[in-house]
Amino acid sequence: MYRRNLKAIIVAFVLVSGFGIGTAAHVSAADTMSPQGAAQSKSVNQNVATGTKVVTGTVTDPSGETLIGLTVKVSGTNVAVATDLDGNYSIKVPAGSNELEFSYIGYHTIKRAINGQSKIDVVMQDNSEVLDEVVVTAMGITRKESSLTYATQEIKGDDLMKVQDANFVNSLQGKAAGVTITQSAGGAGGTSKILLRGNKSVMGNNSPLIVIDGIPMTNQVGGAASSWAGGESLTYSSSSEGGDALSLINPDDIESINILKGANAAALYGSAAANGVLMITTKKGKEGRVSVSVNSNVTFENPLVLPQIQNVYGANVNLAANTLTTESWGKKISEMTPEELNYSGAKLRNYAKDDISDFFETGATYNNSVSVSGGTEKVRSYFSYANSYADGMVPNNTYQRNTFSFRQSYSLFNKKLNVDLSLNYVHAQTKNRPGGGIYFQQSILH
């Protein structure tokens, strides 16, 4: 009995001593820990104290390729990181958050619950909807862009609103490949020449066919030498031009512009579309509550390049015949006598000035519009009013246009019958529009 109790006491003493030695060894090891280890221990203690959690993982596509620069975000917070070159990420999740959001261009956004996990690998899924954009082709038919066998390009209406012009065609410059826009000298509201992929004919018409909401239109130029040639007859010898129908469209009413290039793209419109087609789709009412949109834009313009003329020699004054030539083939301006300067038929001076630069002014264009849209599933309405006013760079050249547009759309018999009504009224007034002149017979501005 005594030996048994003594043996039990010795075993207990050894166990207690071993625990003490182990504890002392543990404390000694902690005391001799390196500074880096101390910092890691402190970081771990802080994470435990604040409740943050570090989650790591790898993101790949369906084929197993890693995705670089993919955004990993903690849902409901601003905490986000990007994957590295190997598709790996490491993100600190704040306390109370339990979901990660993975997003990347061309892929569906994926959300994953954390649920205590420290490593979450994700395989992203392709977003095929991005690749199947729909465009409007000939006769207003909508097709997937990836299925087309010819060149087409779409310009959104918002792109035309950034820098507005009295003629919205001028805003197309530089926004589509192969499209050349040439402004005429007609001043504010003047006609602009459109070329798709350059000239097709030396003497014929090179302008594209204009189609608005599926209806082809003749873009005749009023006042030109030939008003049915689509703008190509605006030459140096044309007396004037009164603008075209395309310049009367309110840019705020344009939803999109599709440019069909080449004969294959516009085959359904026949030979009239041999130079391509400019398809304009206007806005219509949208289902939902009534919405009101107000737009205002101001643009200023100055001549970019002015002709360089000589200012040394003047006109030849013949005092005996009391005549004055119109060409500068006379003596030097500084050598003209007082008798020659007092010529009664004109006001002469013996010094030179930059008359061309002084002649042109700073032009200004003001565009203001308001539109109202709304409707139901069966009936949708759209109404807009726009006012454009421009002061040209040529003195006394002004342009004013008021545009009213109304469009009503009906969807009847379970969408088996669609009726679309459109009404437009435009009143445009131009004063002192510049025109081209011929040799020895320059245009007259009044």
C-alpha positions as CSV (number, residue, x, y, z in Angstrom):
1,M,0.0,0.0,0.0
2,Y,2.8,2.4,1.0
3,R,4.8,1.5,-2.1
4,R,1.8,1.9,-4.4
5,N,1.1,5.4,-3.0
6,L,4.8,6.4,-3.2
7,K,4.9,5.3,-6.9
8,A,1.8,7.4,-7.7
9,I,3.4,10.5,-6.0
10,I,6.6,10.0,-8.0
11,V,4.7,9.7,-11.3
12,A,2.7,12.9,-10.5
13,F,5.9,14.8,-9.6
14,V,7.5,13.8,-12.9
15,L,4.4,14.9,-14.9
16,V,4.3,18.2,-13.1
17,S,8.0,18.8,-13.6
18,G,7.8,17.9,-17.3
19,F,5.0,20.4,-17.8
20,G,7.1,23.0,-16.1
21,I,10.1,22.2,-18.3
22,G,8.0,22.4,-21.4
23,T,6.4,25.6,-20.4
24,A,9.8,27.1,-19.6
25,A,11.2,25.9,-23.0
26,H,8.2,27.4,-24.8
27,V,8.7,30.8,-23.0
28,S,12.4,30.7,-23.7
29,A,11.8,30.0,-27.4
30,A,9.3,32.9,-27.5
31,D,11.8,35.2,-25.8
32,T,14.5,34.4,-28.4
33,M,12.1,34.8,-31.4
34,S,13.5,37.0,-34.3
35,P,12.0,40.5,-35.0
36,Q,10.3,39.2,-38.1
37,G,8.6,36.5,-36.1
38,A,7.5,39.0,-33.5
39,A,6.0,41.2,-36.3
40,Q,4.1,38.2,-37.7
41,S,2.8,37.3,-34.3
42,K,1.7,40.9,-33.7
43,S,-0.1,41.0,-37.1
44,V,-1.9,37.7,-36.4
45,N,-2.9,39.1,-33.0
46,Q,-4.2,42.3,-34.6
47,N,-6.2,40.3,-37.3
48,V,-7.7,38.2,-34.5
49,A,-8.6,41.3,-32.6
50,T,-10.2,43.2,-35.5
51,G,-11.8,40.1,-37.0
52,T,-10.2,40.5,-40.5
53,K,-9.5,37.4,-42.5
54,V,-7.0,36.9,-45.4
55,V,-8.4,35.0,-48.4
56,T,-6.2,33.8,-51.2
57,G,-6.8,31.9,-54.5
58,T,-6.3,31.6,-58.2
59,V,-8.6,32.8,-61.0
60,T,-8.7,31.0,-64.4
61,D,-10.8,31.0,-67.6
62,P,-12.7,27.8,-68.8
63,S,-9.6,26.6,-70.6
64,G,-7.4,26.8,-67.5
65,E,-5.5,30.0,-68.5
66,T,-4.9,32.4,-65.6
67,L,-6.5,35.8,-65.9
68,I,-4.3,38.8,-65.2
69,G,-5.6,42.0,-63.7
70,L,-9.0,40.5,-62.7
71,T,-10.8,42.5,-60.0
72,V,-11.5,40.8,-56.7
73,K,-13.7,42.8,-54.4
74,V,-15.3,42.3,-51.0
75,S,-19.0,42.8,-51.7
76,G,-20.5,45.9,-50.1
77,T,-17.1,47.5,-49.4
78,N,-14.4,49.4,-51.3
79,V,-11.8,46.7,-50.5
80,A,-10.5,45.4,-53.9
81,V,-7.4,43.9,-55.4
82,A,-6.3,42.7,-58.8
83,T,-4.8,39.3,-59.7
84,D,-1.1,39.1,-60.5
85,L,0.7,37.7,-63.5
86,D,-0.1,34.1,-62.4
87,G,-3.8,34.8,-61.7
88,N,-3.3,34.7,-57.9
89,Y,-4.8,37.1,-55.4
90,S,-4.7,37.8,-51.7
91,I,-7.3,40.0,-50.1
92,K,-8.1,41.0,-46.5
93,V,-11.8,40.6,-45.7
94,P,-13.2,43.0,-43.0
95,A,-15.3,41.7,-40.2
96,G,-18.9,41.2,-41.1
97,S,-18.2,40.5,-44.8
98,N,-18.8,37.1,-46.2
99,E,-18.8,37.4,-50.0
100,L,-16.2,38.0,-52.7
101,E,-17.0,39.5,-56.2
102,F,-14.9,38.6,-59.2
103,S,-15.3,40.7,-62.4
104,Y,-13.4,40.9,-65.7
105,I,-14.1,42.3,-69.2
106,G,-15.8,39.7,-71.4
107,Y,-16.8,37.5,-68.5
108,H,-19.8,37.1,-66.3
109,T,-19.4,38.6,-62.8
110,I,-19.2,35.8,-60.2
111,K,-19.9,36.1,-56.4
112,R,-18.7,33.5,-54.0
113,A,-19.5,33.1,-50.3
114,I,-16.5,32.8,-48.0
115,N,-18.1,30.8,-45.2
116,G,-14.8,30.5,-43.2
117,Q,-12.7,29.5,-46.2
118,S,-9.1,30.8,-46.5
119,K,-8.6,29.7,-50.2
120,I,-11.1,30.2,-53.0
121,D,-10.3,29.3,-56.6
122,V,-12.6,30.6,-59.3
123,V,-13.2,29.7,-62.9
124,M,-14.7,32.6,-64.9
125,Q,-17.4,32.0,-67.6
126,D,-17.5,33.8,-70.9
127,N,-20.1,36.4,-71.5
128,S,-21.3,35.6,-75.1
129,E,-23.8,38.5,-75.1
130,V,-20.9,41.0,-75.4
131,L,-19.8,39.2,-78.6
132,D,-23.3,39.2,-80.2
133,E,-24.0,43.0,-80.6
134,V,-26.9,43.7,-82.9
135,V,-26.6,46.3,-85.7
136,V,-29.2,47.7,-88.1
137,T,-28.5,46.6,-91.7
138,A,-30.3,47.3,-95.0
139,M,-34.1,47.8,-95.0
140,G,-33.9,48.3,-91.2
141,I,-33.2,44.6,-90.6
142,T,-31.3,43.9,-87.3
143,R,-28.6,41.2,-87.4
144,K,-25.7,40.1,-85.2
145,E,-22.6,42.0,-86.0
146,S,-20.5,38.8,-85.9
147,S,-22.6,37.2,-88.6
148,L,-22.1,40.0,-91.2
149,T,-19.8,39.4,-94.2
150,Y,-19.3,43.1,-95.0
151,A,-17.9,46.2,-93.3
152,T,-20.3,48.2,-91.2
153,Q,-19.8,50.7,-88.3
154,E,-22.2,52.2,-85.8
155,I,-22.0,55.6,-84.3
156,K,-24.1,56.3,-81.2
157,G,-26.2,59.4,-80.9
158,D,-24.3,60.4,-77.8
159,D,-21.1,60.7,-79.8
160,L,-22.7,63.5,-81.9
161,M,-23.7,65.5,-78.8
162,K,-20.2,66.1,-77.4
163,V,-19.4,68.9,-79.9
164,Q,-22.5,69.9,-81.8
165,D,-22.6,71.7,-85.2
166,A,-25.6,73.3,-87.0
167,N,-25.1,70.4,-89.5
168,F,-24.6,67.2,-87.5
169,V,-22.8,65.6,-90.5
170,N,-19.7,67.7,-89.6
171,S,-19.7,65.8,-86.2
172,L,-19.0,62.5,-88.0
173,Q,-15.5,63.6,-89.0
174,G,-13.0,61.3,-87.3
175,K,-15.6,59.0,-85.8
176,A,-15.7,56.3,-88.4
177,A,-13.0,54.6,-90.6
178,G,-13.1,55.4,-94.2
179,V,-15.5,58.3,-93.9
180,T,-14.4,61.8,-95.2
181,I,-16.5,64.9,-94.4
182,T,-15.8,68.1,-96.4
183,Q,-17.5,71.2,-95.3
184,S,-18.6,73.7,-98.0
185,A,-18.0,77.5,-97.9
186,G,-21.7,77.9,-97.3
187,G,-21.3,79.2,-93.8
188,A,-23.5,78.2,-90.9
189,G,-25.9,75.4,-91.8
190,G,-24.2,74.8,-95.2
191,T,-24.0,71.5,-97.0
192,S,-21.2,69.0,-96.2
193,K,-19.9,66.5,-98.7
194,I,-19.8,62.8,-97.5
195,L,-17.5,60.2,-99.0
196,L,-17.2,56.6,-98.0
197,R,-13.9,55.0,-99.0
198,G,-13.0,57.7,-101.4
199,N,-14.3,58.7,-104.8
200,K,-15.9,56.0,-107.0
201,S,-16.4,58.1,-110.1
202,V,-14.6,61.0,-111.7
203,M,-17.6,62.8,-113.2
204,G,-20.5,61.0,-111.5
205,N,-22.1,61.1,-108.0
206,N,-19.9,59.9,-105.2
207,S,-22.3,60.6,-102.3
208,P,-23.8,57.7,-100.2
209,L,-27.5,57.0,-100.1
210,I,-29.2,58.5,-97.0
211,V,-31.8,56.3,-95.3
212,I,-33.8,57.6,-92.3
213,D,-35.8,55.0,-90.3
214,G,-35.7,52.6,-93.3
215,I,-36.9,55.2,-95.9
216,P,-34.4,56.3,-98.6
217,M,-34.3,60.0,-99.2
218,T,-32.9,62.3,-101.9
219,N,-30.3,64.6,-100.3
220,Q,-30.7,67.4,-102.9
221,V,-28.7,70.6,-102.5
222,G,-30.8,73.7,-103.0
223,G,-29.3,76.6,-105.0
224,A,-26.4,74.7,-106.4
225,A,-25.6,74.4,-110.1
226,S,-27.3,71.0,-110.1
227,S,-29.6,70.4,-107.2
228,W,-30.0,66.7,-107.7
229,A,-26.4,65.6,-107.6
230,G,-26.0,65.1,-103.8
231,G,-23.5,67.8,-103.2
232,E,-20.8,66.9,-105.8
233,S,-21.7,69.9,-108.0
234,L,-20.6,72.4,-105.3
235,T,-17.6,73.8,-107.3
236,Y,-15.8,77.1,-107.4
237,S,-18.2,78.3,-110.1
238,S,-21.5,77.6,-108.3
239,S,-23.3,80.8,-107.4
240,S,-24.6,79.6,-104.0
241,E,-26.0,76.7,-102.1
242,G,-29.0,76.6,-99.9
243,G,-28.2,73.6,-97.7
244,D,-29.6,70.1,-98.0
245,A,-32.2,68.0,-96.2
246,L,-29.7,66.2,-94.1
247,S,-28.5,69.4,-92.5
248,L,-32.0,70.0,-91.2
249,I,-32.1,67.0,-88.9
250,N,-32.0,67.7,-85.2
251,P,-28.9,65.8,-83.8
252,D,-30.7,65.2,-80.5
253,D,-33.3,63.1,-82.3
254,I,-30.7,60.6,-83.6
255,E,-30.4,57.3,-81.8
256,S,-27.7,55.8,-83.9
257,I,-26.0,56.0,-87.4
258,N,-25.0,52.8,-89.2
259,I,-22.5,53.2,-92.1
260,L,-22.8,50.4,-94.7
261,K,-19.7,50.5,-96.8
262,G,-19.5,49.0,-100.3
263,A,-22.1,47.6,-102.7
264,N,-22.4,44.3,-100.8
265,A,-23.5,46.1,-97.7
266,A,-26.3,48.0,-99.5
267,A,-27.4,45.4,-102.1
268,L,-31.1,45.7,-101.2
269,Y,-31.1,49.4,-102.1
270,G,-29.9,48.8,-105.7
271,S,-27.6,51.0,-107.7
272,A,-28.5,54.1,-105.8
273,A,-26.4,52.7,-102.9
274,A,-23.3,51.8,-104.9
275,N,-21.4,54.4,-102.9
276,G,-22.6,53.0,-99.6
277,V,-25.4,53.9,-97.2
278,L,-25.7,56.2,-94.3
279,M,-28.5,54.7,-92.1
280,I,-30.0,57.0,-89.5
281,T,-32.2,55.6,-86.8
282,T,-34.1,58.3,-84.8
283,K,-35.3,58.0,-81.3
284,K,-38.7,56.7,-80.3
285,G,-40.8,56.6,-77.1
286,K,-39.7,54.2,-74.4
287,E,-41.9,52.1,-72.2
288,G,-42.2,53.4,-68.6
289,R,-42.9,56.7,-66.9
290,V,-42.5,60.0,-68.7
291,S,-39.0,61.3,-68.9
292,V,-37.9,64.8,-69.9
293,S,-34.4,65.5,-71.4
294,V,-32.9,69.0,-71.9
295,N,-29.6,69.6,-73.8
296,S,-27.7,72.8,-74.5
297,N,-24.5,73.3,-76.4
298,V,-22.3,76.2,-77.5
299,T,-19.5,76.0,-80.1
300,F,-17.1,78.8,-81.2
301,E,-15.1,78.7,-84.4
302,N,-12.3,80.7,-86.1
303,P,-10.6,80.3,-89.5
304,L,-7.7,77.8,-89.2
305,V,-5.7,78.9,-92.2
306,L,-5.9,82.2,-94.1
307,P,-4.3,82.9,-97.5
308,Q,-1.0,84.6,-97.6
309,I,-1.1,87.7,-99.9
310,Q,1.6,90.3,-100.8
311,N,1.3,93.7,-99.3
312,V,4.1,95.5,-101.2
313,Y,2.5,96.5,-104.6
314,G,-0.8,98.1,-105.1
315,A,-3.2,98.8,-108.0
316,N,-2.3,100.9,-111.0
317,V,-3.9,104.3,-110.9
318,N,-4.2,106.2,-114.2
319,L,-5.0,109.8,-113.3
320,A,-5.3,110.9,-117.0
321,A,-7.9,108.3,-117.7
322,N,-9.3,108.4,-114.2
323,T,-9.2,104.6,-113.9
324,L,-8.0,102.0,-111.3
325,T,-7.1,98.4,-112.1
326,T,-8.3,95.6,-109.9
327,E,-5.0,93.7,-110.0
328,S,-1.9,94.6,-107.9
329,W,0.4,95.3,-110.8
330,G,1.0,99.0,-110.0
331,K,3.8,100.7,-108.1
332,K,4.8,100.1,-104.5
333,I,2.1,101.2,-102.0
334,S,4.6,103.3,-100.1
335,E,5.6,105.2,-103.3
336,M,2.1,106.3,-104.2
337,T,1.7,110.1,-104.6
338,P,-1.0,112.1,-102.8
339,E,-2.8,112.6,-106.1
340,E,-3.0,108.9,-106.6
341,L,-4.2,108.3,-103.1
342,N,-7.0,110.9,-103.6
343,Y,-8.5,108.9,-106.5
344,S,-12.2,109.6,-106.4
345,G,-13.4,106.1,-107.3
346,A,-12.0,104.2,-104.3
347,K,-10.5,104.8,-100.9
348,L,-6.7,104.1,-101.1
349,R,-4.0,104.1,-98.5
350,N,-0.2,104.0,-98.6
351,Y,0.2,101.3,-95.9
352,A,-0.7,97.6,-95.7
353,K,-3.0,95.9,-93.3
354,D,-4.1,92.3,-92.8
355,D,-7.6,92.9,-94.3
356,I,-8.5,89.2,-94.5
357,S,-7.9,88.5,-90.8
358,D,-9.8,91.6,-89.9
359,F,-12.7,90.6,-92.1
360,F,-13.5,87.3,-90.5
361,E,-15.2,87.1,-87.1
362,T,-15.5,84.5,-84.3
363,G,-18.4,82.3,-85.2
364,A,-20.8,80.9,-82.6
365,T,-23.4,78.1,-82.7
366,Y,-26.0,77.7,-80.0
367,N,-28.0,74.4,-79.9
368,N,-30.9,74.0,-77.4
369,S,-33.4,71.1,-77.3
370,V,-35.9,69.5,-75.1
371,S,-37.6,66.1,-75.5
372,V,-40.4,64.2,-73.8
373,S,-40.6,60.4,-73.9
374,G,-42.9,57.8,-72.3
375,G,-45.5,55.2,-72.9
376,T,-46.8,51.7,-72.1
377,E,-46.1,48.3,-73.6
378,K,-48.6,49.0,-76.4
379,V,-48.3,52.7,-77.0
380,R,-45.1,54.8,-76.9
381,S,-44.7,58.5,-77.7
382,Y,-41.8,60.8,-78.3
383,F,-41.8,64.6,-78.8
384,S,-38.9,67.0,-79.2
385,Y,-38.3,70.7,-80.0
386,A,-34.9,72.0,-81.0
387,N,-33.6,75.5,-81.7
388,S,-30.3,76.1,-83.5
389,Y,-28.8,79.6,-84.0
390,A,-25.4,80.4,-85.5
391,D,-23.4,83.5,-86.3
392,G,-21.0,82.7,-89.1
393,M,-17.4,83.8,-89.4
394,V,-18.5,86.0,-92.4
395,P,-20.1,89.3,-91.2
396,N,-23.9,89.4,-91.3
397,N,-24.1,85.6,-91.9
398,T,-26.7,84.0,-89.6
399,Y,-28.5,80.7,-89.5
400,Q,-31.6,79.9,-87.5
401,R,-33.5,76.6,-87.4
402,N,-36.5,75.4,-85.4
403,T,-37.3,71.7,-85.5
404,F,-40.4,69.9,-84.2
405,S,-40.5,66.1,-84.1
406,F,-43.3,63.7,-83.0
407,R,-43.2,59.9,-83.1
408,Q,-45.9,57.5,-82.1
409,S,-45.4,53.7,-81.9
410,Y,-48.1,51.1,-81.5
411,S,-47.8,47.4,-80.8
412,L,-51.1,45.6,-81.4
413,F,-52.5,42.1,-81.4
414,N,-49.8,40.6,-79.1
415,K,-47.0,42.4,-81.0
416,K,-48.1,40.9,-84.3
417,L,-48.8,44.3,-85.8
418,N,-46.5,47.3,-85.2
419,V,-47.4,50.8,-86.4
420,D,-44.9,53.6,-86.4
421,L,-46.0,57.2,-87.1
422,S,-43.5,60.0,-87.5
423,L,-44.0,63.7,-88.1
424,N,-41.3,66.4,-88.5
425,Y,-41.6,70.1,-89.1
426,V,-38.5,72.2,-89.8
427,H,-38.2,76.0,-90.4
428,A,-34.8,77.2,-91.4
429,Q,-33.7,80.7,-92.3
430,T,-30.3,81.8,-93.6
431,K,-29.0,85.3,-94.2
432,N,-26.0,86.3,-96.3
433,R,-24.8,82.8,-97.0
434,P,-21.4,82.9,-98.8
435,G,-21.2,81.4,-102.2
436,G,-18.5,80.5,-104.7
437,G,-17.5,82.8,-107.5
438,I,-15.7,82.4,-110.8
439,Y,-12.5,83.9,-112.1
440,F,-12.7,87.8,-112.2
441,Q,-16.2,87.5,-110.7
442,Q,-16.0,86.9,-107.0
443,S,-19.1,86.3,-104.9
444,I,-21.0,89.2,-103.4
445,L,-21.7,89.4,-99.7
446,H,-24.5,91.7,-98.6
